[in-house]
């Protein structure tokens, strides 16, 4: 039951944020990731650091 409530809240909050910001603006922001020159050294390091943090934190939250 808790999983369904969490999923419903996620969908509602995400929909509200996307509606407020605008789907087109969000898609345009995500599209930047695939442009040439975006992934410079410091952004690669930042992305890898985020992945490592997620790998450490998520198992603790799930278990």
VEXGU-876282 format. One record per residue: residue number from 1; x, y, z of N, C-alpha, C in turn. Coordinates in nm, 3 decimals. Layout:
@k->NUM | n_east->X | n_north->Y | n_up->Z | ca_east->X | ca_north->Y | ca_up->Z | c_east->X | c_north->Y | c_up->Z .
...
//
This chain:
@k->1 | n_east->0.083 | n_north->-0.119 | n_up->0.000 | ca_east->0.000 | ca_north->0.000 | ca_up->0.000 | c_east->0.087 | c_north->0.126 | c_up->0.000 .
@k->2 | n_east->0.195 | n_north->0.123 | n_up->0.078 | ca_east->0.283 | ca_north->0.239 | ca_up->0.086 | c_east->0.348 | c_north->0.268 | c_up->-0.049 .
@k->3 | n_east->0.379 | n_north->0.162 | n_up->-0.122 | ca_east->0.441 | ca_north->0.179 | ca_up->-0.254 | c_east->0.347 | c_north->0.250 | c_up->-0.349 .
@k->4 | n_east->0.220 | n_north->0.215 | n_up->-0.345 | ca_east->0.122 | ca_north->0.279 | ca_up->-0.432 | c_east->0.103 | c_north->0.426 | c_up->-0.397 .
@k->5 | n_east->0.102 | n_north->0.456 | n_up->-0.267 | ca_east->0.089 | ca_north->0.595 | ca_up->-0.223 | c_east->0.211 | c_north->0.676 | c_up->-0.267 .
@k->6 | n_east->0.329 | n_north->0.617 | n_up->-0.249 | ca_east->0.452 | ca_north->0.686 | ca_up->-0.290 | c_east->0.454 | c_north->0.709 | c_up->-0.441 .
@k->7 | n_east->0.413 | n_north->0.609 | n_up->-0.518 | ca_east->0.411 | ca_north->0.625 | ca_up->-0.664 | c_east->0.310 | c_north->0.730 | c_up->-0.706 .
@k->8 | n_east->0.194 | n_north->0.732 | n_up->-0.641 | ca_east->0.092 | ca_north->0.831 | ca_up->-0.674 | c_east->0.140 | c_north->0.972 | c_up->-0.640 .
@k->9 | n_east->0.203 | n_north->0.988 | n_up->-0.524 | ca_east->0.256 | ca_north->1.119 | ca_up->-0.487 | c_east->0.365 | c_north->1.164 | c_up->-0.583 .
@k->10 | n_east->0.451 | n_north->1.071 | n_up->-0.624 | ca_east->0.556 | ca_north->1.102 | ca_up->-0.720 | c_east->0.495 | c_north->1.154 | c_up->-0.850 .
@k->11 | n_east->0.395 | n_north->1.082 | n_up->-0.900 | ca_east->0.333 | ca_north->1.122 | ca_up->-1.026 | c_east->0.263 | c_north->1.258 | c_up->-1.015 .
@k->12 | n_east->0.194 | n_north->1.281 | n_up->-0.904 | ca_east->0.124 | ca_north->1.408 | ca_up->-0.886 | c_east->0.222 | c_north->1.523 | c_up->-0.876 .
@k->13 | n_east->0.325 | n_north->1.509 | n_up->-0.793 | ca_east->0.422 | ca_north->1.617 | ca_up->-0.775 | c_east->0.499 | c_north->1.642 | c_up->-0.904 .
@k->14 | n_east->0.541 | n_north->1.536 | n_up->-0.971 | ca_east->0.614 | ca_north->1.552 | ca_up->-1.097 | c_east->0.528 | c_north->1.620 | c_up->-1.203 .
@k->15 | n_east->0.403 | n_north->1.581 | n_up->-1.211 | ca_east->0.312 | ca_north->1.644 | ca_up->-1.307 | c_east->0.291 | c_north->1.790 | c_up->-1.276 .
@k->16 | n_east->0.275 | n_north->1.824 | n_up->-1.149 | ca_east->0.259 | ca_north->1.965 | ca_up->-1.112 | c_east->0.382 | c_north->2.048 | c_up->-1.147 .
@k->17 | n_east->0.499 | n_north->1.995 | n_up->-1.118 | ca_east->0.623 | ca_north->2.068 | ca_up->-1.148 | c_east->0.640 | c_north->2.082 | c_up->-1.299 .
@k->18 | n_east->0.620 | n_north->1.973 | n_up->-1.374 | ca_east->0.636 | ca_north->1.980 | ca_up->-1.520 | c_east->0.536 | c_north->2.077 | c_up->-1.581 .
@k->19 | n_east->0.414 | n_north->2.078 | n_up->-1.528 | ca_east->0.312 | ca_north->2.169 | ca_up->-1.580 | c_east->0.349 | c_north->2.314 | c_up->-1.551 .
@k->20 | n_east->0.398 | n_north->2.339 | n_up->-1.431 | ca_east->0.435 | ca_north->2.476 | ca_up->-1.392 | c_east->0.554 | c_north->2.527 | c_up->-1.472 .
@k->21 | n_east->0.657 | n_north->2.444 | n_up->-1.486 | ca_east->0.778 | ca_north->2.483 | ca_up->-1.557 | c_east->0.755 | c_north->2.482 | c_up->-1.707 .
@k->22 | n_east->0.682 | n_north->2.384 | n_up->-1.754 | ca_east->0.656 | ca_north->2.369 | ca_up->-1.897 | c_east->0.734 | c_north->2.251 | c_up->-1.953 .
@k->23 | n_east->0.663 | n_north->2.163 | n_up->-2.018 | ca_east->0.725 | ca_north->2.044 | ca_up->-2.073 | c_east->0.831 | c_north->2.079 | c_up->-2.177 .
@k->24 | n_east->0.805 | n_north->2.182 | n_up->-2.257 | ca_east->0.900 | ca_north->2.222 | ca_up->-2.362 | c_east->1.031 | c_north->2.271 | c_up->-2.300 .
@k->25 | n_east->1.023 | n_north->2.349 | n_up->-2.193 | ca_east->1.145 | ca_north->2.398 | ca_up->-2.127 | c_east->1.227 | c_north->2.283 | c_up->-2.070 .
@k->26 | n_east->1.161 | n_north->2.185 | n_up->-2.012 | ca_east->1.232 | ca_north->2.071 | ca_up->-1.954 | c_east->1.298 | c_north->1.988 | c_up->-2.063 .
@k->27 | n_east->1.227 | n_north->1.964 | n_up->-2.172 | ca_east->1.284 | ca_north->1.887 | ca_up->-2.283 | c_east->1.403 | c_north->1.961 | c_up->-2.343 .
@k->28 | n_east->1.392 | n_north->2.092 | n_up->-2.359 | ca_east->1.503 | ca_north->2.172 | ca_up->-2.413 | c_east->1.624 | c_north->2.166 | c_up->-2.321 .
@k->29 | n_east->1.602 | n_north->2.169 | n_up->-2.191 | ca_east->1.713 | ca_north->2.161 | ca_up->-2.096 | c_east->1.781 | c_north->2.025 | c_up->-2.103 .
@k->30 | n_east->1.705 | n_north->1.918 | n_up->-2.115 | ca_east->1.762 | ca_north->1.784 | ca_up->-2.125 | c_east->1.833 | c_north->1.761 | c_up->-2.257 .
@k->31 | n_east->1.788 | n_north->1.828 | n_up->-2.361 | ca_east->1.847 | ca_north->1.814 | ca_up->-2.493 | c_east->1.992 | c_north->1.866 | c_up->-2.495 .
@k->32 | n_east->2.025 | n_north->1.959 | n_up->-2.407 | ca_east->2.159 | ca_north->2.016 | ca_up->-2.400 | c_east->2.263 | c_north->1.907 | c_up->-2.371 .
@k->33 | n_east->2.224 | n_north->1.804 | n_up->-2.295 | ca_east->2.317 | ca_north->1.697 | ca_up->-2.259 | c_east->2.378 | c_north->1.630 | c_up->-2.381 .
@k->34 | n_east->2.308 | n_north->1.630 | n_up->-2.493 | ca_east->2.352 | ca_north->1.557 | ca_up->-2.611 | c_east->2.420 | c_north->1.646 | c_up->-2.714 .
@k->35 | n_east->2.442 | n_north->1.772 | n_up->-2.680 | ca_east->2.512 | ca_north->1.862 | ca_up->-2.772 | c_east->2.663 | c_north->1.847 | c_up->-2.757 .
@k->36 | n_east->2.733 | n_north->1.874 | n_up->-2.866 | ca_east->2.879 | ca_north->1.869 | ca_up->-2.864 | c_east->2.934 | c_north->1.975 | c_up->-2.769 .
@k->37 | n_east->3.035 | n_north->1.937 | n_up->-2.694 | ca_east->3.100 | ca_north->2.032 | ca_up->-2.605 | c_east->3.038 | c_north->2.043 | c_up->-2.467 .
@k->38 | n_east->2.927 | n_north->1.976 | n_up->-2.442 | ca_east->2.865 | ca_north->1.987 | ca_up->-2.309 | c_east->2.944 | c_north->1.910 | c_up->-2.204 .
@k->39 | n_east->2.989 | n_north->1.791 | n_up->-2.238 | ca_east->3.053 | ca_north->1.705 | ca_up->-2.141 | c_east->3.203 | c_north->1.735 | c_up->-2.133 .
@k->40 | n_east->3.235 | n_north->1.848 | n_up->-2.069 | ca_east->3.375 | ca_north->1.881 | ca_up->-2.043 | c_east->3.419 | c_north->1.809 | c_up->-1.916 .
@k->41 | n_east->3.547 | n_north->1.814 | n_up->-1.885 | ca_east->3.604 | ca_north->1.734 | ca_up->-1.775 | c_east->3.530 | c_north->1.752 | c_up->-1.642 .
@k->42 | n_east->3.504 | n_north->1.876 | n_up->-1.601 | ca_east->3.443 | ca_north->1.897 | ca_up->-1.469 | c_east->3.299 | c_north->1.848 | c_up->-1.463 .
@k->43 | n_east->3.230 | n_north->1.846 | n_up->-1.575 | ca_east->3.093 | ca_north->1.794 | ca_up->-1.575 | c_east->3.092 | c_north->1.641 | c_up->-1.569 .
@k->44 | n_east->3.191 | n_north->1.579 | n_up->-1.631 | ca_east->3.204 | ca_north->1.433 | ca_up->-1.623 | c_east->3.234 | c_north->1.392 | c_up->-1.479 .
@k->45 | n_east->3.324 | n_north->1.465 | n_up->-1.414 | ca_east->3.358 | ca_north->1.435 | ca_up->-1.275 | c_east->3.235 | c_north->1.455 | c_up->-1.186 .
@k->46 | n_east->3.161 | n_north->1.560 | n_up->-1.208 | ca_east->3.039 | ca_north->1.585 | ca_up->-1.129 | c_east->2.935 | c_north->1.476 | c_up->-1.149 .
@k->47 | n_east->2.918 | n_north->1.430 | n_up->-1.273 | ca_east->2.821 | ca_north->1.325 | ca_up->-1.302 | c_east->2.863 | c_north->1.193 | c_up->-1.236 .
@k->48 | n_east->2.993 | n_north->1.162 | n_up->-1.243 | ca_east->3.041 | ca_north->1.040 | ca_up->-1.179 | c_east->3.026 | c_north->1.048 | c_up->-1.027 .
@k->49 | n_east->3.051 | n_north->1.165 | n_up->-0.970 | ca_east->3.034 | ca_north->1.182 | ca_up->-0.826 | c_east->2.888 | c_north->1.160 | c_up->-0.786 .
@k->50 | n_east->2.797 | n_north->1.209 | n_up->-0.865 | ca_east->2.654 | ca_north->1.190 | ca_up->-0.838 | c_east->2.617 | c_north->1.042 | c_up->-0.844 .
@k->51 | n_east->2.670 | n_north->0.971 | n_up->-0.942 | ca_east->2.642 | ca_north->0.828 | ca_up->-0.953 | c_east->2.697 | c_north->0.750 | c_up->-0.834 .
@k->52 | n_east->2.816 | n_north->0.788 | n_up->-0.787 | ca_east->2.874 | ca_north->0.720 | ca_up->-0.671 | c_east->2.790 | c_north->0.747 | c_up->-0.547 .
@k->53 | n_east->2.746 | n_north->0.871 | n_up->-0.529 | ca_east->2.660 | ca_north->0.903 | ca_up->-0.415 | c_east->2.530 | c_north->0.821 | c_up->-0.419 .
@k->54 | n_east->2.471 | n_north->0.812 | n_up->-0.537 | ca_east->2.348 | ca_north->0.735 | ca_up->-0.551 | c_east->2.373 | c_north->0.587 | c_up->-0.521 .
@k->55 | n_east->2.488 | n_north->0.536 | n_up->-0.564 | ca_east->2.519 | ca_north->0.395 | ca_up->-0.541 | c_east->2.537 | c_north->0.366 | c_up->-0.392 .
@k->56 | n_east->2.579 | n_north->0.465 | n_up->-0.315 | ca_east->2.597 | ca_north->0.447 | ca_up->-0.172 | c_east->2.467 | c_north->0.468 | c_up->-0.097 .
@k->57 | n_east->2.390 | n_north->0.569 | n_up->-0.136 | ca_east->2.271 | ca_north->0.607 | ca_up->-0.059 | c_east->2.151 | c_north->0.519 | c_up->-0.090 .
@k->58 | n_east->2.126 | n_north->0.488 | n_up->-0.217 | ca_east->2.004 | ca_north->0.415 | ca_up->-0.254 | c_east->1.991 | c_north->0.277 | c_up->-0.189 .
@k->59 | n_east->2.096 | n_north->0.197 | n_up->-0.183 | ca_east->2.078 | ca_north->0.067 | ca_up->-0.114 | c_east->2.040 | c_north->0.082 | c_up->0.033 .
@k->60 | n_east->2.092 | n_north->0.186 | n_up->0.098 | ca_east->2.057 | ca_north->0.211 | ca_up->0.237 | c_east->1.911 | c_north->0.251 | c_up->0.253 .
@k->61 | n_east->1.858 | n_north->0.323 | n_up->0.156 | ca_east->1.719 | ca_north->0.365 | ca_up->0.162 | c_east->1.627 | c_north->0.246 | c_up->0.132 .
@k->62 | n_east->1.666 | n_north->0.164 | n_up->0.038 | ca_east->1.582 | ca_north->0.050 | ca_up->-0.003 | c_east->1.575 | c_north->-0.056 | c_up->0.105 .
@k->63 | n_east->1.688 | n_north->-0.083 | n_up->0.169 | ca_east->1.690 | ca_north->-0.191 | ca_up->0.270 | c_east->1.640 | c_north->-0.145 | c_up->0.401 .
//
